[in-house]
Amino acid sequence: MAEGVKPRVKVPKTATAGEAITIKTLISHQMESGQRKDSDGNAIPRSIINRFVVDFNGENVLDVTLEPAISTNPYFEFEATVPESGEFHFTWYDDDGSVYETTEPITVG
Amino acid sequence: MNRMSAPGLSAATAIAVVTGLAAPAFGGPDDDELIINGDTTIITEAPAPDHMEYISTIYSGWRFRTDETQALEEDDFDNPAMLAVDAALEAFDTVEGDAGESCASCHGDVESFAGLTAHMPKVGEDGNLVVMEDLINECRTDRMQTEAWKWSGDDMQSMVALIGLQSRGMTMDVAIDGPAAPFWQQGKDMYYTRYGQLELSCANCHEDNWGNMIRADHLSQGQINGFPTYRLKQAKLISKHNRFRGCIRDTRAETFAEGSDEFRALELYVASRGNGLSVETPAVRQ
């Protein structure tokens, strides 16, 4: 089980229609690759975030497959154009079946 | 004619290259301004305090770093140290030990520590020089009745950073007179003492040669206003004493221990060399 997992996102509160805004996301996660061994020589089981999805008002913006070589606390920064006011929905999928979600509203004016 | 002009051109180019290398700004501080989160202005350049004889302007180490590293400190979201600060905030509210107390039980909101770091280290009521780690461990052992934290451990340095963050943007102003004077003098003597097989003092690098290159790195003034600092090289928060130890080790000397009286005194003296800069912790460096 992954411990201390905490999603963080940064989305501007307002934007103008059609503006490309910068979104930053980070989830604290140990991203255990499955390649390491403990002091007794046993393999430490893989435990990573394997998928990251961003939706805006139900429309998909980003869908990322994460692989074991990605280091701890995966950080994504990307740009998105916002046509209207609404809500960004962020979802991270963990190997252990956990799903972490957070939403962030944005006003277009 | 062509043959004659060609060497003339290359000579001119060569001169330009040599002049470029000799420019004093090579390896020195840049002209960038540090504004964190778009609202906290950090003083990264100030007139040196009166007690410093050989330096007229003091600079934060931030000014010596690359644009990429600088950017990590300009937004708390990008600052990797903030994960540790978040962890410390949780620890602040967590009850530990036989007394059934957390930090918050006595101190309430962590914001009550605003201003403290700007005046640390200082001399306590018992006449000893105390640094932030001492205050934290005293609370843990005496009032919470739990185990002391290891000096450079993640728990300890995250908490030092959390408390320091409350004073971020405030001007460093440690007292060097009165009861602090003997400790300050001890620290100053250490600063100018050559240690190790390489016979280097702190001053040899950070006073005589700041702004020059030390191998591939820009040599800063060795200010500690950003400590505990997130070092990308170690991917964690680094304590002041860890950094002191690293520097003295690099002179091939037997170093003092973290949490030793020698390093407390050195911390006071080095902090006083930054009087006038802003508290910057948790800073990000290479």
Interface residues (C-beta under 8 A of the other chain):
Chain A: G4 K6 R8 K10 K24 L26 S28 N73
Chain B: F77 D78 P80 L83 D86 A87
